[in-house]
Amino acid sequence: MATKTTINFDDEMETALEELVAVDGTKKLAIKRSLLAEVKRRRRSQALLDMIGSWEAREGPIDTQHLDWADTVLDRQGVSR
């Protein structure tokens, strides 16, 4: 069943939508694709957190040395935190 939702955009959101429309072709398609992409991103993030929690429940907390190593790798790859 289809539903209709009205969303009011400020200037920043309108500019972002214009950028997405340039890639996706129409406002409706850009909004749909962006919404689905965000849901998938959040699901992946939650799955990763769940996996880490499960691992820590079995093996114990991740030690500081390993976290420092991971931070070094992320910094080297330019990943923002």
ZALOMAR-109180 format. One record per atom (N, C-alpha, C): atom name; chain; x, y, z; residue in one letter. Coordinates in nm, 3 decimals. Layout:
BEGIN
 atomo cadena       u       v       w residuo
    CA      A       X       Y       Z       a
...
! end
This chain:
BEGIN
 atomo cadena       u       v       w residuo
     N      A   0.083  -0.118   0.000       m
    CA      A   0.000   0.000   0.000       m
     C      A   0.088   0.125   0.000       m
     N      A   0.065   0.211  -0.090       a
    CA      A   0.142   0.334  -0.100       a
     C      A   0.084   0.439  -0.006       a
     N      A   0.174   0.520   0.049       t
    CA      A   0.131   0.632   0.132       t
     C      A   0.200   0.757   0.082       t
     N      A   0.146   0.871   0.120       k
    CA      A   0.202   0.998   0.076       k
     C      A   0.245   1.077   0.200       k
     N      A   0.365   1.133   0.194       t
    CA      A   0.419   1.212   0.304       t
     C      A   0.468   1.345   0.249       t
     N      A   0.441   1.451   0.319       t
    CA      A   0.488   1.584   0.281       t
     C      A   0.606   1.620   0.369       t
     N      A   0.713   1.667   0.308       i
    CA      A   0.832   1.707   0.381       i
     C      A   0.870   1.848   0.336       i
     N      A   0.894   1.935   0.432       n
    CA      A   0.939   2.071   0.401       n
     C      A   1.090   2.076   0.415       n
     N      A   1.158   2.125   0.312       f
    CA      A   1.304   2.134   0.312       f
     C      A   1.350   2.277   0.333       f
     N      A   1.454   2.292   0.414       d
    CA      A   1.519   2.422   0.425       d
     C      A   1.618   2.433   0.308       d
     N      A   1.692   2.543   0.301       d
    CA      A   1.784   2.566   0.188       d
     C      A   1.891   2.457   0.179       d
     N      A   1.944   2.416   0.294       e
    CA      A   2.049   2.313   0.295       e
     C      A   1.996   2.181   0.239       e
     N      A   1.876   2.142   0.282       m
    CA      A   1.817   2.017   0.234       m
     C      A   1.783   2.026   0.084       m
     N      A   1.736   2.142   0.041       e
    CA      A   1.702   2.160  -0.100       e
     C      A   1.827   2.149  -0.187       e
     N      A   1.938   2.205  -0.141       t
    CA      A   2.065   2.195  -0.213       t
     C      A   2.111   2.050  -0.220       t
     N      A   2.099   1.979  -0.108       a
    CA      A   2.138   1.837  -0.104       a
     C      A   2.051   1.757  -0.201       a
     N      A   1.922   1.786  -0.205       l
    CA      A   1.832   1.715  -0.295       l
     C      A   1.868   1.743  -0.441       l
     N      A   1.902   1.866  -0.473       e
    CA      A   1.943   1.899  -0.609       e
     C      A   2.066   1.818  -0.650       e
     N      A   2.158   1.801  -0.557       e
    CA      A   2.277   1.721  -0.583       e
     C      A   2.240   1.575  -0.612       e
     N      A   2.148   1.522  -0.534       l
    CA      A   2.105   1.384  -0.555       l
     C      A   2.026   1.367  -0.685       l
     N      A   1.945   1.466  -0.718       v
    CA      A   1.868   1.461  -0.843       v
     C      A   1.961   1.457  -0.963       v
     N      A   2.075   1.525  -0.954       a
    CA      A   2.171   1.523  -1.064       a
     C      A   2.221   1.381  -1.090       a
     N      A   2.221   1.298  -0.987       v
    CA      A   2.266   1.159  -1.002       v
     C      A   2.149   1.067  -1.035       v
     N      A   2.036   1.087  -0.967       d
    CA      A   1.925   0.992  -0.977       d
     C      A   1.816   1.031  -1.076       d
     N      A   1.813   1.155  -1.122       g
    CA      A   1.719   1.193  -1.227       g
     C      A   1.594   1.266  -1.183       g
     N      A   1.528   1.220  -1.078       t
    CA      A   1.406   1.286  -1.032       t
     C      A   1.410   1.300  -0.880       t
     N      A   1.333   1.395  -0.830       k
    CA      A   1.328   1.415  -0.685       k
     C      A   1.277   1.290  -0.615       k
     N      A   1.170   1.233  -0.668       k
    CA      A   1.110   1.116  -0.605       k
     C      A   1.210   1.000  -0.600       k
     N      A   1.278   0.974  -0.709       l
    CA      A   1.375   0.866  -0.714       l
     C      A   1.494   0.894  -0.622       l
     N      A   1.539   1.018  -0.620       a
    CA      A   1.652   1.055  -0.534       a
     C      A   1.618   1.035  -0.387       a
     N      A   1.499   1.076  -0.346       i
    CA      A   1.457   1.060  -0.207       i
     C      A   1.443   0.912  -0.172       i
     N      A   1.380   0.835  -0.259       k
    CA      A   1.363   0.691  -0.232       k
     C      A   1.497   0.620  -0.219       k
     N      A   1.587   0.645  -0.314       r
    CA      A   1.718   0.579  -0.310       r
     C      A   1.798   0.620  -0.186       r
     N      A   1.791   0.747  -0.151       s
    CA      A   1.864   0.795  -0.034       s
     C      A   1.810   0.733   0.095       s
     N      A   1.679   0.725   0.104       l
    CA      A   1.616   0.666   0.222       l
     C      A   1.655   0.519   0.236       l
     N      A   1.648   0.444   0.127       l
    CA      A   1.686   0.303   0.131       l
     C      A   1.834   0.285   0.162       l
     N      A   1.919   0.370   0.105       a
    CA      A   2.062   0.361   0.133       a
     C      A   2.092   0.387   0.280       a
     N      A   2.023   0.483   0.339       e
    CA      A   2.045   0.514   0.481       e
     C      A   1.999   0.400   0.570       e
     N      A   1.886   0.339   0.537       v
    CA      A   1.839   0.224   0.615       v
     C      A   1.939   0.110   0.608       v
     N      A   1.991   0.082   0.489       k
    CA      A   2.090  -0.024   0.473       k
     C      A   2.217   0.007   0.552       k
     N      A   2.261   0.134   0.549       r
    CA      A   2.381   0.174   0.623       r
     C      A   2.360   0.153   0.772       r
     N      A   2.246   0.193   0.822       r
    CA      A   2.218   0.177   0.965       r
     C      A   2.209   0.030   1.005       r
     N      A   2.149  -0.051   0.919       r
    CA      A   2.141  -0.195   0.948       r
     C      A   2.280  -0.256   0.954       r
     N      A   2.369  -0.219   0.860       r
    CA      A   2.506  -0.270   0.863       r
     C      A   2.578  -0.227   0.989       r
     N      A   2.561  -0.101   1.027       s
    CA      A   2.625  -0.051   1.149       s
     C      A   2.576  -0.126   1.271       s
     N      A   2.445  -0.150   1.279       q
    CA      A   2.390  -0.221   1.394       q
     C      A   2.437  -0.366   1.394       q
     N      A   2.444  -0.429   1.277       a
    CA      A   2.491  -0.568   1.268       a
     C      A   2.635  -0.577   1.317       a
     N      A   2.718  -0.479   1.282       l
    CA      A   2.856  -0.478   1.328       l
     C      A   2.863  -0.462   1.480       l
     N      A   2.784  -0.371   1.535       l
    CA      A   2.780  -0.354   1.680       l
     C      A   2.732  -0.480   1.750       l
     N      A   2.632  -0.545   1.693       d
    CA      A   2.582  -0.670   1.750       d
     C      A   2.689  -0.778   1.747       d
     N      A   2.764  -0.788   1.635       m
    CA      A   2.869  -0.887   1.623       m
     C      A   2.979  -0.863   1.727       m
     N      A   3.018  -0.736   1.743       i
    CA      A   3.122  -0.703   1.841       i
     C      A   3.073  -0.736   1.982       i
     N      A   2.948  -0.702   2.012       g
    CA      A   2.891  -0.733   2.143       g
     C      A   2.889  -0.882   2.170       g
     N      A   2.853  -0.959   2.069       s
    CA      A   2.850  -1.105   2.083       s
     C      A   2.990  -1.160   2.104       s
     N      A   3.087  -1.108   2.028       w
    CA      A   3.225  -1.153   2.043       w
     C      A   3.277  -1.120   2.182       w
     N      A   3.251  -0.998   2.227       e
    CA      A   3.298  -0.958   2.360       e
     C      A   3.230  -1.040   2.471       e
     N      A   3.105  -1.079   2.451       a
    CA      A   3.036  -1.161   2.550       a
     C      A   3.104  -1.298   2.564       a
     N      A   3.156  -1.351   2.452       r
    CA      A   3.225  -1.481   2.455       r
     C      A   3.369  -1.469   2.500       r
     N      A   3.440  -1.367   2.445       e
    CA      A   3.586  -1.358   2.461       e
     C      A   3.633  -1.255   2.563       e
     N      A   3.544  -1.168   2.605       g
    CA      A   3.583  -1.059   2.694       g
     C      A   3.604  -0.932   2.614       g
     N      A   3.618  -0.820   2.685       p
    CA      A   3.633  -0.691   2.618       p
     C      A   3.757  -0.685   2.528       p
     N      A   3.747  -0.608   2.423       i
    CA      A   3.860  -0.586   2.335       i
     C      A   3.962  -0.502   2.411       i
     N      A   4.087  -0.546   2.411       d
    CA      A   4.188  -0.476   2.492       d
     C      A   4.233  -0.346   2.426       d
     N      A   4.290  -0.259   2.507       t
    CA      A   4.334  -0.127   2.463       t
     C      A   4.437  -0.134   2.352       t
     N      A   4.527  -0.232   2.360       q
    CA      A   4.630  -0.247   2.256       q
     C      A   4.567  -0.271   2.119       q
     N      A   4.466  -0.355   2.114       h
    CA      A   4.399  -0.382   1.986       h
     C      A   4.323  -0.259   1.937       h
     N      A   4.257  -0.188   2.029       l
    CA      A   4.185  -0.066   1.990       l
     C      A   4.281   0.040   1.936       l
     N      A   4.398   0.053   1.999       d
    CA      A   4.499   0.147   1.950       d
     C      A   4.546   0.110   1.810       d
     N      A   4.567  -0.020   1.786       w
    CA      A   4.606  -0.068   1.654       w
     C      A   4.498  -0.034   1.551       w
     N      A   4.371  -0.059   1.587       a
    CA      A   4.261  -0.031   1.495       a
     C      A   4.253   0.119   1.464       a
     N      A   4.273   0.203   1.566       d
    CA      A   4.272   0.348   1.543       d
     C      A   4.382   0.389   1.446       d
     N      A   4.500   0.328   1.459       t
    CA      A   4.613   0.358   1.371       t
     C      A   4.578   0.321   1.226       t
     N      A   4.517   0.204   1.208       v
    CA      A   4.478   0.160   1.074       v
     C      A   4.375   0.256   1.015       v
     N      A   4.273   0.293   1.093       l
    CA      A   4.170   0.384   1.045       l
     C      A   4.229   0.521   1.010       l
     N      A   4.320   0.570   1.095       d
    CA      A   4.383   0.699   1.066       d
     C      A   4.464   0.693   0.936       d
     N      A   4.537   0.583   0.917       r
    CA      A   4.618   0.568   0.797       r
     C      A   4.531   0.564   0.671       r
     N      A   4.410   0.509   0.684       q
    CA      A   4.320   0.500   0.570       q
     C      A   4.233   0.625   0.554       q
     N      A   4.249   0.720   0.647       g
    CA      A   4.174   0.846   0.636       g
     C      A   4.028   0.834   0.674       g
     N      A   3.994   0.734   0.754       v
    CA      A   3.857   0.716   0.796       v
     C      A   3.826   0.814   0.909       v
     N      A   3.721   0.892   0.893       s
    CA      A   3.684   0.988   0.998       s
     C      A   3.612   0.916   1.110       s
     N      A   3.635   0.965   1.231       r
    CA      A   3.568   0.906   1.349       r
     C      A   3.498   1.013   1.426       r
! end
